[in-house]
Amino acid sequence: MMNAQAMNLFIVDDNKLTVNGLKQYLYNRFGRDLNISTFYSGESCLEKVDQNTNFVILDYFLKGKNGNEILKSIKKINPKTEVIMLSSNEDVGVAIESFREGATDYLVKNGDAWRKIIPHVHKAIVGPIRRMAKEYRLSTFTSILFGLFVLIGIIVVIVLKFHPAVK
């Protein structure tokens, strides 16, 4: 998959096995299309959330503030950040509150949960190509080809500017 700039994705969960396993799972699926940062508390995540944070996978049960409180703070910092709640909490009221606070989805931790994250991440990665195709009435193939030419052009300019053998 072609992507000029990797998407910034945060995983927030106080369970280190969950964090490391999910990170490896997503890295195996998307590789260099993702810059994955991991956090074991909501507060440490909030210190790093900024305008370049594209995606957060957030547990509800955290030490300190709960996931919905962290979600609300993330949305204040960057309303465009997509947040998926990934929790063992099956309370429908908590899920509804998450959606009200701006969650993209609420997934209960089970055998399928990680697999259900894939379409959300895939959509976020290929979204810019689809928007370009729609806005300029191009086919997806033409949009990818155009993006590839732009990327090659950027690489050529960087090589010409910084490579000592070219000077």
CNS distance restraints for C-alpha pairs under 8 A (distance, minus, plus):
assign (resid   1 and name CA) (resid  33 and name CA) 7.75 0.50 0.50
assign (resid   2 and name CA) (resid  33 and name CA) 7.98 0.50 0.50
assign (resid   2 and name CA) (resid 144 and name CA) 7.39 0.50 0.50
assign (resid   2 and name CA) (resid 148 and name CA) 7.33 0.50 0.50
assign (resid   3 and name CA) (resid  33 and name CA) 6.35 0.50 0.50
assign (resid   3 and name CA) (resid 125 and name CA) 7.46 0.50 0.50
assign (resid   4 and name CA) (resid 147 and name CA) 7.86 0.50 0.50
assign (resid   4 and name CA) (resid 151 and name CA) 6.30 0.50 0.50
assign (resid   5 and name CA) (resid  33 and name CA) 7.37 0.50 0.50
assign (resid   6 and name CA) (resid  32 and name CA) 6.52 0.50 0.50
assign (resid   6 and name CA) (resid  33 and name CA) 4.52 0.50 0.50
assign (resid   6 and name CA) (resid  34 and name CA) 4.96 0.50 0.50
assign (resid   6 and name CA) (resid  35 and name CA) 6.01 0.50 0.50
assign (resid   7 and name CA) (resid  33 and name CA) 6.10 0.50 0.50
assign (resid   7 and name CA) (resid  34 and name CA) 4.85 0.50 0.50
assign (resid   7 and name CA) (resid  35 and name CA) 5.93 0.50 0.50
assign (resid   7 and name CA) (resid  53 and name CA) 7.89 0.50 0.50
assign (resid   7 and name CA) (resid  54 and name CA) 6.17 0.50 0.50
assign (resid   7 and name CA) (resid  55 and name CA) 7.77 0.50 0.50
assign (resid   7 and name CA) (resid 125 and name CA) 6.81 0.50 0.50
assign (resid   8 and name CA) (resid  34 and name CA) 5.96 0.50 0.50
assign (resid   8 and name CA) (resid  35 and name CA) 4.80 0.50 0.50
assign (resid   8 and name CA) (resid  36 and name CA) 6.17 0.50 0.50
assign (resid   8 and name CA) (resid  37 and name CA) 7.68 0.50 0.50
assign (resid   8 and name CA) (resid  52 and name CA) 6.85 0.50 0.50
assign (resid   8 and name CA) (resid  53 and name CA) 5.35 0.50 0.50
assign (resid   8 and name CA) (resid  54 and name CA) 5.28 0.50 0.50
assign (resid   8 and name CA) (resid  55 and name CA) 6.41 0.50 0.50
assign (resid   9 and name CA) (resid  34 and name CA) 6.54 0.50 0.50
assign (resid   9 and name CA) (resid  35 and name CA) 6.00 0.50 0.50
assign (resid   9 and name CA) (resid  36 and name CA) 4.92 0.50 0.50
assign (resid   9 and name CA) (resid  37 and name CA) 6.34 0.50 0.50
assign (resid   9 and name CA) (resid  53 and name CA) 6.65 0.50 0.50
assign (resid   9 and name CA) (resid  54 and name CA) 6.05 0.50 0.50
assign (resid   9 and name CA) (resid  55 and name CA) 4.64 0.50 0.50
assign (resid   9 and name CA) (resid  56 and name CA) 5.61 0.50 0.50
assign (resid   9 and name CA) (resid  57 and name CA) 7.68 0.50 0.50
assign (resid  10 and name CA) (resid  36 and name CA) 5.73 0.50 0.50
assign (resid  10 and name CA) (resid  37 and name CA) 4.81 0.50 0.50
assign (resid  10 and name CA) (resid  38 and name CA) 5.67 0.50 0.50
assign (resid  10 and name CA) (resid  39 and name CA) 7.37 0.50 0.50
assign (resid  10 and name CA) (resid  45 and name CA) 7.65 0.50 0.50
assign (resid  10 and name CA) (resid  53 and name CA) 7.74 0.50 0.50
assign (resid  10 and name CA) (resid  55 and name CA) 6.26 0.50 0.50
assign (resid  10 and name CA) (resid  56 and name CA) 4.61 0.50 0.50
assign (resid  10 and name CA) (resid  57 and name CA) 6.18 0.50 0.50
assign (resid  11 and name CA) (resid  19 and name CA) 6.43 0.50 0.50
assign (resid  11 and name CA) (resid  23 and name CA) 7.45 0.50 0.50
assign (resid  11 and name CA) (resid  36 and name CA) 7.35 0.50 0.50
assign (resid  11 and name CA) (resid  37 and name CA) 6.35 0.50 0.50
assign (resid  11 and name CA) (resid  38 and name CA) 4.82 0.50 0.50
assign (resid  11 and name CA) (resid  39 and name CA) 6.15 0.50 0.50
assign (resid  11 and name CA) (resid  56 and name CA) 5.90 0.50 0.50
assign (resid  11 and name CA) (resid  57 and name CA) 4.86 0.50 0.50
assign (resid  11 and name CA) (resid  58 and name CA) 6.21 0.50 0.50
assign (resid  12 and name CA) (resid  19 and name CA) 7.15 0.50 0.50
assign (resid  12 and name CA) (resid  38 and name CA) 6.07 0.50 0.50
assign (resid  12 and name CA) (resid  39 and name CA) 4.78 0.50 0.50
assign (resid  12 and name CA) (resid  40 and name CA) 5.72 0.50 0.50
assign (resid  12 and name CA) (resid  41 and name CA) 6.41 0.50 0.50
assign (resid  12 and name CA) (resid  42 and name CA) 6.54 0.50 0.50
assign (resid  12 and name CA) (resid  45 and name CA) 6.94 0.50 0.50
assign (resid  12 and name CA) (resid  56 and name CA) 7.37 0.50 0.50
assign (resid  12 and name CA) (resid  57 and name CA) 6.12 0.50 0.50
assign (resid  12 and name CA) (resid  58 and name CA) 4.85 0.50 0.50
assign (resid  12 and name CA) (resid  59 and name CA) 6.14 0.50 0.50
assign (resid  13 and name CA) (resid  18 and name CA) 7.15 0.50 0.50
assign (resid  13 and name CA) (resid  19 and name CA) 6.15 0.50 0.50
assign (resid  13 and name CA) (resid  39 and name CA) 6.54 0.50 0.50
assign (resid  13 and name CA) (resid  40 and name CA) 5.10 0.50 0.50
assign (resid  13 and name CA) (resid  41 and name CA) 6.49 0.50 0.50
assign (resid  13 and name CA) (resid  42 and name CA) 7.92 0.50 0.50
assign (resid  13 and name CA) (resid  58 and name CA) 6.41 0.50 0.50
assign (resid  13 and name CA) (resid  59 and name CA) 5.19 0.50 0.50
assign (resid  13 and name CA) (resid  62 and name CA) 6.84 0.50 0.50
assign (resid  14 and name CA) (resid  19 and name CA) 7.82 0.50 0.50
assign (resid  14 and name CA) (resid  39 and name CA) 7.61 0.50 0.50
assign (resid  14 and name CA) (resid  40 and name CA) 4.32 0.50 0.50
assign (resid  14 and name CA) (resid  41 and name CA) 5.98 0.50 0.50
assign (resid  14 and name CA) (resid  59 and name CA) 7.95 0.50 0.50
assign (resid  14 and name CA) (resid  62 and name CA) 6.12 0.50 0.50
assign (resid  14 and name CA) (resid  63 and name CA) 7.49 0.50 0.50
assign (resid  15 and name CA) (resid  19 and name CA) 6.34 0.50 0.50
assign (resid  15 and name CA) (resid  40 and name CA) 7.09 0.50 0.50
assign (resid  16 and name CA) (resid  20 and name CA) 6.00 0.50 0.50
assign (resid  16 and name CA) (resid  40 and name CA) 7.24 0.50 0.50
assign (resid  17 and name CA) (resid  21 and name CA) 5.84 0.50 0.50
assign (resid  18 and name CA) (resid  22 and name CA) 5.90 0.50 0.50
assign (resid  19 and name CA) (resid  23 and name CA) 6.01 0.50 0.50
assign (resid  19 and name CA) (resid  38 and name CA) 6.75 0.50 0.50
assign (resid  19 and name CA) (resid  39 and name CA) 7.94 0.50 0.50
assign (resid  20 and name CA) (resid  24 and name CA) 6.18 0.50 0.50
assign (resid  21 and name CA) (resid  25 and name CA) 6.10 0.50 0.50
assign (resid  22 and name CA) (resid  26 and name CA) 6.10 0.50 0.50
assign (resid  22 and name CA) (resid 114 and name CA) 7.08 0.50 0.50
assign (resid  23 and name CA) (resid  27 and name CA) 6.01 0.50 0.50
assign (resid  23 and name CA) (resid  36 and name CA) 6.94 0.50 0.50
assign (resid  23 and name CA) (resid  38 and name CA) 7.85 0.50 0.50
assign (resid  24 and name CA) (resid  28 and name CA) 5.97 0.50 0.50
assign (resid  25 and name CA) (resid  29 and name CA) 6.37 0.50 0.50
assign (resid  25 and name CA) (resid 114 and name CA) 7.98 0.50 0.50
assign (resid  26 and name CA) (resid  30 and name CA) 5.91 0.50 0.50
assign (resid  26 and name CA) (resid  31 and name CA) 7.42 0.50 0.50
assign (resid  26 and name CA) (resid 118 and name CA) 7.80 0.50 0.50
assign (resid  27 and name CA) (resid  31 and name CA) 4.58 0.50 0.50
assign (resid  27 and name CA) (resid  32 and name CA) 7.53 0.50 0.50
assign (resid  27 and name CA) (resid  34 and name CA) 7.15 0.50 0.50
assign (resid  27 and name CA) (resid  36 and name CA) 7.96 0.50 0.50
assign (resid  30 and name CA) (resid  34 and name CA) 6.45 0.50 0.50
assign (resid  33 and name CA) (resid 125 and name CA) 7.30 0.50 0.50
assign (resid  38 and name CA) (resid  45 and name CA) 7.99 0.50 0.50
assign (resid  39 and name CA) (resid  44 and name CA) 6.32 0.50 0.50
assign (resid  39 and name CA) (resid  45 and name CA) 5.76 0.50 0.50
assign (resid  40 and name CA) (resid  44 and name CA) 7.37 0.50 0.50
assign (resid  41 and name CA) (resid  45 and name CA) 6.56 0.50 0.50
assign (resid  41 and name CA) (resid  62 and name CA) 6.36 0.50 0.50
assign (resid  41 and name CA) (resid  63 and name CA) 6.62 0.50 0.50
assign (resid  41 and name CA) (resid  64 and name CA) 7.86 0.50 0.50
assign (resid  42 and name CA) (resid  46 and name CA) 6.25 0.50 0.50
assign (resid  42 and name CA) (resid  62 and name CA) 6.92 0.50 0.50
assign (resid  42 and name CA) (resid  63 and name CA) 7.93 0.50 0.50
assign (resid  42 and name CA) (resid  64 and name CA) 7.75 0.50 0.50
assign (resid  42 and name CA) (resid  65 and name CA) 6.87 0.50 0.50
assign (resid  42 and name CA) (resid  66 and name CA) 7.77 0.50 0.50
assign (resid  42 and name CA) (resid  67 and name CA) 7.23 0.50 0.50
assign (resid  42 and name CA) (resid  70 and name CA) 5.87 0.50 0.50
assign (resid  43 and name CA) (resid  47 and name CA) 6.52 0.50 0.50
assign (resid  43 and name CA) (resid  65 and name CA) 7.77 0.50 0.50
assign (resid  43 and name CA) (resid  70 and name CA) 7.57 0.50 0.50
assign (resid  44 and name CA) (resid  48 and name CA) 7.07 0.50 0.50
assign (resid  45 and name CA) (resid  49 and name CA) 6.31 0.50 0.50
assign (resid  46 and name CA) (resid  70 and name CA) 7.45 0.50 0.50
assign (resid  46 and name CA) (resid  73 and name CA) 7.44 0.50 0.50
assign (resid  46 and name CA) (resid  74 and name CA) 6.72 0.50 0.50
assign (resid  49 and name CA) (resid  53 and name CA) 5.77 0.50 0.50
assign (resid  49 and name CA) (resid  74 and name CA) 6.81 0.50 0.50
assign (resid  49 and name CA) (resid  77 and name CA) 7.08 0.50 0.50
assign (resid  49 and name CA) (resid  78 and name CA) 7.67 0.50 0.50
assign (resid  50 and name CA) (resid  77 and name CA) 6.35 0.50 0.50
assign (resid  50 and name CA) (resid  78 and name CA) 6.30 0.50 0.50
assign (resid  51 and name CA) (resid  77 and name CA) 7.42 0.50 0.50
assign (resid  51 and name CA) (resid  78 and name CA) 5.61 0.50 0.50
assign (resid  53 and name CA) (resid  78 and name CA) 7.60 0.50 0.50
assign (resid  53 and name CA) (resid  81 and name CA) 6.03 0.50 0.50
assign (resid  54 and name CA) (resid  80 and name CA) 7.26 0.50 0.50
assign (resid  54 and name CA) (resid  81 and name CA) 4.84 0.50 0.50
assign (resid  54 and name CA) (resid  82 and name CA) 6.26 0.50 0.50
assign (resid  55 and name CA) (resid  81 and name CA) 5.41 0.50 0.50
assign (resid  55 and name CA) (resid  82 and name CA) 4.73 0.50 0.50
assign (resid  55 and name CA) (resid  83 and name CA) 5.81 0.50 0.50
assign (resid  55 and name CA) (resid  84 and name CA) 7.95 0.50 0.50
assign (resid  55 and name CA) (resid 121 and name CA) 7.92 0.50 0.50
assign (resid  56 and name CA) (resid  81 and name CA) 7.18 0.50 0.50
assign (resid  56 and name CA) (resid  82 and name CA) 6.25 0.50 0.50
assign (resid  56 and name CA) (resid  83 and name CA) 4.70 0.50 0.50
assign (resid  56 and name CA) (resid  84 and name CA) 6.32 0.50 0.50
assign (resid  57 and name CA) (resid  83 and name CA) 5.82 0.50 0.50
assign (resid  57 and name CA) (resid  84 and name CA) 4.87 0.50 0.50
assign (resid  57 and name CA) (resid  85 and name CA) 5.96 0.50 0.50
assign (resid  57 and name CA) (resid  86 and name CA) 6.46 0.50 0.50
assign (resid  58 and name CA) (resid  67 and name CA) 6.41 0.50 0.50
assign (resid  58 and name CA) (resid  71 and name CA) 7.85 0.50 0.50
assign (resid  58 and name CA) (resid  83 and name CA) 6.89 0.50 0.50
assign (resid  58 and name CA) (resid  84 and name CA) 6.09 0.50 0.50
assign (resid  58 and name CA) (resid  85 and name CA) 4.84 0.50 0.50
assign (resid  58 and name CA) (resid  86 and name CA) 5.70 0.50 0.50
assign (resid  58 and name CA) (resid  87 and name CA) 7.73 0.50 0.50
assign (resid  59 and name CA) (resid  67 and name CA) 5.73 0.50 0.50
assign (resid  59 and name CA) (resid  85 and name CA) 5.74 0.50 0.50
assign (resid  59 and name CA) (resid  86 and name CA) 4.97 0.50 0.50
assign (resid  59 and name CA) (resid  87 and name CA) 4.97 0.50 0.50
assign (resid  60 and name CA) (resid  66 and name CA) 5.55 0.50 0.50
assign (resid  60 and name CA) (resid  67 and name CA) 3.86 0.50 0.50
assign (resid  60 and name CA) (resid  68 and name CA) 6.58 0.50 0.50
assign (resid  60 and name CA) (resid  85 and name CA) 6.69 0.50 0.50
assign (resid  60 and name CA) (resid  86 and name CA) 6.98 0.50 0.50
assign (resid  60 and name CA) (resid  87 and name CA) 5.38 0.50 0.50
assign (resid  60 and name CA) (resid  88 and name CA) 7.81 0.50 0.50
assign (resid  60 and name CA) (resid  89 and name CA) 7.16 0.50 0.50
assign (resid  61 and name CA) (resid  66 and name CA) 5.67 0.50 0.50
assign (resid  61 and name CA) (resid  67 and name CA) 6.29 0.50 0.50
assign (resid  61 and name CA) (resid  87 and name CA) 7.07 0.50 0.50
assign (resid  61 and name CA) (resid  88 and name CA) 7.98 0.50 0.50
assign (resid  61 and name CA) (resid  89 and name CA) 7.72 0.50 0.50
assign (resid  62 and name CA) (resid  66 and name CA) 5.36 0.50 0.50
assign (resid  62 and name CA) (resid  67 and name CA) 6.56 0.50 0.50
assign (resid  65 and name CA) (resid  69 and name CA) 5.91 0.50 0.50
assign (resid  65 and name CA) (resid  70 and name CA) 6.56 0.50 0.50
assign (resid  66 and name CA) (resid  70 and name CA) 6.48 0.50 0.50
assign (resid  67 and name CA) (resid  71 and name CA) 5.97 0.50 0.50
assign (resid  67 and name CA) (resid  85 and name CA) 7.53 0.50 0.50
assign (resid  68 and name CA) (resid  72 and name CA) 6.15 0.50 0.50
assign (resid  68 and name CA) (resid  97 and name CA) 7.33 0.50 0.50
assign (resid  68 and name CA) (resid  98 and name CA) 5.77 0.50 0.50
assign (resid  68 and name CA) (resid 101 and name CA) 7.13 0.50 0.50
assign (resid  69 and name CA) (resid  73 and name CA) 6.46 0.50 0.50
assign (resid  70 and name CA) (resid  74 and name CA) 6.15 0.50 0.50
assign (resid  71 and name CA) (resid  75 and name CA) 6.25 0.50 0.50
assign (resid  71 and name CA) (resid  83 and name CA) 7.19 0.50 0.50
assign (resid  71 and name CA) (resid  98 and name CA) 7.63 0.50 0.50
assign (resid  71 and name CA) (resid 101 and name CA) 6.77 0.50 0.50
assign (resid  71 and name CA) (resid 102 and name CA) 7.51 0.50 0.50
assign (resid  71 and name CA) (resid 103 and name CA) 7.33 0.50 0.50
assign (resid  72 and name CA) (resid  76 and name CA) 6.40 0.50 0.50
assign (resid  72 and name CA) (resid 101 and name CA) 5.72 0.50 0.50
assign (resid  72 and name CA) (resid 102 and name CA) 7.57 0.50 0.50
assign (resid  73 and name CA) (resid  77 and name CA) 6.39 0.50 0.50
assign (resid  74 and name CA) (resid  78 and name CA) 6.06 0.50 0.50
assign (resid  74 and name CA) (resid  79 and name CA) 7.29 0.50 0.50
assign (resid  74 and name CA) (resid  81 and name CA) 7.44 0.50 0.50
assign (resid  75 and name CA) (resid  79 and name CA) 4.28 0.50 0.50
assign (resid  75 and name CA) (resid  80 and name CA) 7.30 0.50 0.50
assign (resid  75 and name CA) (resid  81 and name CA) 6.81 0.50 0.50
assign (resid  75 and name CA) (resid 101 and name CA) 7.86 0.50 0.50
assign (resid  75 and name CA) (resid 102 and name CA) 7.17 0.50 0.50
assign (resid  82 and name CA) (resid 103 and name CA) 6.87 0.50 0.50
assign (resid  82 and name CA) (resid 104 and name CA) 5.94 0.50 0.50
assign (resid  83 and name CA) (resid 102 and name CA) 7.51 0.50 0.50
assign (resid  83 and name CA) (resid 103 and name CA) 5.04 0.50 0.50
assign (resid  83 and name CA) (resid 104 and name CA) 5.50 0.50 0.50
assign (resid  83 and name CA) (resid 105 and name CA) 7.24 0.50 0.50
assign (resid  84 and name CA) (resid 103 and name CA) 5.76 0.50 0.50
assign (resid  84 and name CA) (resid 104 and name CA) 5.46 0.50 0.50
assign (resid  84 and name CA) (resid 105 and name CA) 4.93 0.50 0.50
assign (resid  84 and name CA) (resid 106 and name CA) 5.86 0.50 0.50
assign (resid  84 and name CA) (resid 107 and name CA) 7.33 0.50 0.50
assign (resid  84 and name CA) (resid 117 and name CA) 7.94 0.50 0.50
assign (resid  85 and name CA) (resid  98 and name CA) 7.44 0.50 0.50
assign (resid  85 and name CA) (resid 103 and name CA) 6.76 0.50 0.50
assign (resid  85 and name CA) (resid 104 and name CA) 7.96 0.50 0.50
assign (resid  85 and name CA) (resid 105 and name CA) 6.25 0.50 0.50
assign (resid  85 and name CA) (resid 106 and name CA) 4.64 0.50 0.50
assign (resid  85 and name CA) (resid 107 and name CA) 6.01 0.50 0.50
assign (resid  86 and name CA) (resid 106 and name CA) 6.12 0.50 0.50
assign (resid  86 and name CA) (resid 107 and name CA) 4.87 0.50 0.50
assign (resid  86 and name CA) (resid 108 and name CA) 5.83 0.50 0.50
assign (resid  86 and name CA) (resid 109 and name CA) 6.11 0.50 0.50
assign (resid  86 and name CA) (resid 113 and name CA) 7.59 0.50 0.50
assign (resid  87 and name CA) (resid 106 and name CA) 7.71 0.50 0.50
assign (resid  87 and name CA) (resid 107 and name CA) 6.41 0.50 0.50
assign (resid  87 and name CA) (resid 108 and name CA) 5.08 0.50 0.50
assign (resid  87 and name CA) (resid 109 and name CA) 5.36 0.50 0.50
assign (resid  88 and name CA) (resid 108 and name CA) 5.33 0.50 0.50
assign (resid  88 and name CA) (resid 109 and name CA) 5.01 0.50 0.50
assign (resid  88 and name CA) (resid 110 and name CA) 7.85 0.50 0.50
assign (resid  89 and name CA) (resid  94 and name CA) 7.73 0.50 0.50
assign (resid  89 and name CA) (resid 108 and name CA) 6.69 0.50 0.50
assign (resid  90 and name CA) (resid  94 and name CA) 7.88 0.50 0.50
assign (resid  90 and name CA) (resid  95 and name CA) 7.80 0.50 0.50
assign (resid  90 and name CA) (resid 108 and name CA) 6.39 0.50 0.50
assign (resid  91 and name CA) (resid  95 and name CA) 6.59 0.50 0.50
assign (resid  92 and name CA) (resid  96 and name CA) 6.16 0.50 0.50
assign (resid  93 and name CA) (resid  97 and name CA) 6.16 0.50 0.50
assign (resid  94 and name CA) (resid  98 and name CA) 6.18 0.50 0.50
assign (resid  95 and name CA) (resid  99 and name CA) 6.40 0.50 0.50
assign (resid  95 and name CA) (resid 106 and name CA) 6.03 0.50 0.50
assign (resid  96 and name CA) (resid 100 and name CA) 6.24 0.50 0.50
assign (resid  97 and name CA) (resid 101 and name CA) 6.22 0.50 0.50
assign (resid  98 and name CA) (resid 102 and name CA) 6.44 0.50 0.50
assign (resid  98 and name CA) (resid 103 and name CA) 5.41 0.50 0.50
assign (resid  98 and name CA) (resid 106 and name CA) 7.27 0.50 0.50
assign (resid  99 and name CA) (resid 103 and name CA) 4.71 0.50 0.50
assign (resid  99 and name CA) (resid 104 and name CA) 6.93 0.50 0.50
assign (resid  99 and name CA) (resid 105 and name CA) 7.13 0.50 0.50
assign (resid  99 and name CA) (resid 106 and name CA) 7.66 0.50 0.50
assign (resid 107 and name CA) (resid 113 and name CA) 6.10 0.50 0.50
assign (resid 107 and name CA) (resid 116 and name CA) 7.82 0.50 0.50
assign (resid 108 and name CA) (resid 113 and name CA) 6.46 0.50 0.50
assign (resid 109 and name CA) (resid 113 and name CA) 5.44 0.50 0.50
assign (resid 112 and name CA) (resid 116 and name CA) 6.35 0.50 0.50
assign (resid 113 and name CA) (resid 117 and name CA) 6.72 0.50 0.50
assign (resid 114 and name CA) (resid 118 and name CA) 7.09 0.50 0.50
assign (resid 116 and name CA) (resid 120 and name CA) 7.73 0.50 0.50
assign (resid 117 and name CA) (resid 121 and name CA) 6.47 0.50 0.50
assign (resid 118 and name CA) (resid 122 and name CA) 5.98 0.50 0.50
assign (resid 119 and name CA) (resid 123 and name CA) 5.99 0.50 0.50
assign (resid 120 and name CA) (resid 124 and name CA) 6.36 0.50 0.50
assign (resid 121 and name CA) (resid 125 and name CA) 6.26 0.50 0.50
assign (resid 122 and name CA) (resid 126 and name CA) 6.22 0.50 0.50
assign (resid 123 and name CA) (resid 127 and name CA) 5.52 0.50 0.50
assign (resid 124 and name CA) (resid 128 and name CA) 7.83 0.50 0.50
assign (resid 126 and name CA) (resid 130 and name CA) 6.48 0.50 0.50
assign (resid 127 and name CA) (resid 131 and name CA) 6.09 0.50 0.50
assign (resid 128 and name CA) (resid 132 and name CA) 6.18 0.50 0.50
assign (resid 129 and name CA) (resid 133 and name CA) 6.20 0.50 0.50
assign (resid 129 and name CA) (resid 140 and name CA) 7.01 0.50 0.50
assign (resid 129 and name CA) (resid 143 and name CA) 6.08 0.50 0.50
assign (resid 129 and name CA) (resid 144 and name CA) 6.55 0.50 0.50
assign (resid 129 and name CA) (resid 147 and name CA) 7.93 0.50 0.50
assign (resid 130 and name CA) (resid 134 and name CA) 6.12 0.50 0.50
assign (resid 130 and name CA) (resid 140 and name CA) 6.53 0.50 0.50
assign (resid 130 and name CA) (resid 143 and name CA) 7.74 0.50 0.50
assign (resid 131 and name CA) (resid 135 and name CA) 5.94 0.50 0.50
assign (resid 132 and name CA) (resid 136 and name CA) 5.98 0.50 0.50
assign (resid 132 and name CA) (resid 137 and name CA) 7.86 0.50 0.50
assign (resid 132 and name CA) (resid 138 and name CA) 7.50 0.50 0.50
assign (resid 132 and name CA) (resid 143 and name CA) 6.53 0.50 0.50
assign (resid 133 and name CA) (resid 137 and name CA) 5.39 0.50 0.50
assign (resid 133 and name CA) (resid 138 and name CA) 4.45 0.50 0.50
assign (resid 133 and name CA) (resid 139 and name CA) 5.74 0.50 0.50
assign (resid 133 and name CA) (resid 140 and name CA) 5.70 0.50 0.50
assign (resid 133 and name CA) (resid 142 and name CA) 7.75 0.50 0.50
assign (resid 133 and name CA) (resid 143 and name CA) 5.56 0.50 0.50
assign (resid 134 and name CA) (resid 138 and name CA) 6.51 0.50 0.50
assign (resid 138 and name CA) (resid 142 and name CA) 6.02 0.50 0.50
assign (resid 138 and name CA) (resid 143 and name CA) 6.20 0.50 0.50
assign (resid 139 and name CA) (resid 143 and name CA) 6.24 0.50 0.50
assign (resid 140 and name CA) (resid 144 and name CA) 6.18 0.50 0.50
assign (resid 141 and name CA) (resid 145 and name CA) 6.09 0.50 0.50
assign (resid 142 and name CA) (resid 146 and name CA) 5.99 0.50 0.50
assign (resid 143 and name CA) (resid 147 and name CA) 6.11 0.50 0.50
assign (resid 144 and name CA) (resid 148 and name CA) 6.05 0.50 0.50
assign (resid 145 and name CA) (resid 149 and name CA) 6.29 0.50 0.50
assign (resid 146 and name CA) (resid 150 and name CA) 6.30 0.50 0.50
assign (resid 147 and name CA) (resid 151 and name CA) 6.14 0.50 0.50
assign (resid 148 and name CA) (resid 152 and name CA) 6.12 0.50 0.50
assign (resid 149 and name CA) (resid 153 and name CA) 6.05 0.50 0.50
assign (resid 150 and name CA) (resid 154 and name CA) 6.25 0.50 0.50
assign (resid 151 and name CA) (resid 155 and name CA) 6.29 0.50 0.50
assign (resid 152 and name CA) (resid 156 and name CA) 6.14 0.50 0.50
assign (resid 153 and name CA) (resid 157 and name CA) 6.23 0.50 0.50
assign (resid 154 and name CA) (resid 158 and name CA) 6.22 0.50 0.50
assign (resid 155 and name CA) (resid 159 and name CA) 6.11 0.50 0.50
assign (resid 156 and name CA) (resid 160 and name CA) 6.05 0.50 0.50
assign (resid 157 and name CA) (resid 161 and name CA) 6.02 0.50 0.50
assign (resid 158 and name CA) (resid 162 and name CA) 5.91 0.50 0.50
assign (resid 158 and name CA) (resid 163 and name CA) 7.74 0.50 0.50
assign (resid 159 and name CA) (resid 163 and name CA) 5.11 0.50 0.50
assign (resid 159 and name CA) (resid 166 and name CA) 7.71 0.50 0.50
assign (resid 160 and name CA) (resid 166 and name CA) 5.95 0.50 0.50
assign (resid 160 and name CA) (resid 167 and name CA) 7.40 0.50 0.50
assign (resid 161 and name CA) (resid 166 and name CA) 7.97 0.50 0.50
assign (resid 161 and name CA) (resid 167 and name CA) 7.79 0.50 0.50
assign (resid 163 and name CA) (resid 167 and name CA) 7.06 0.50 0.50
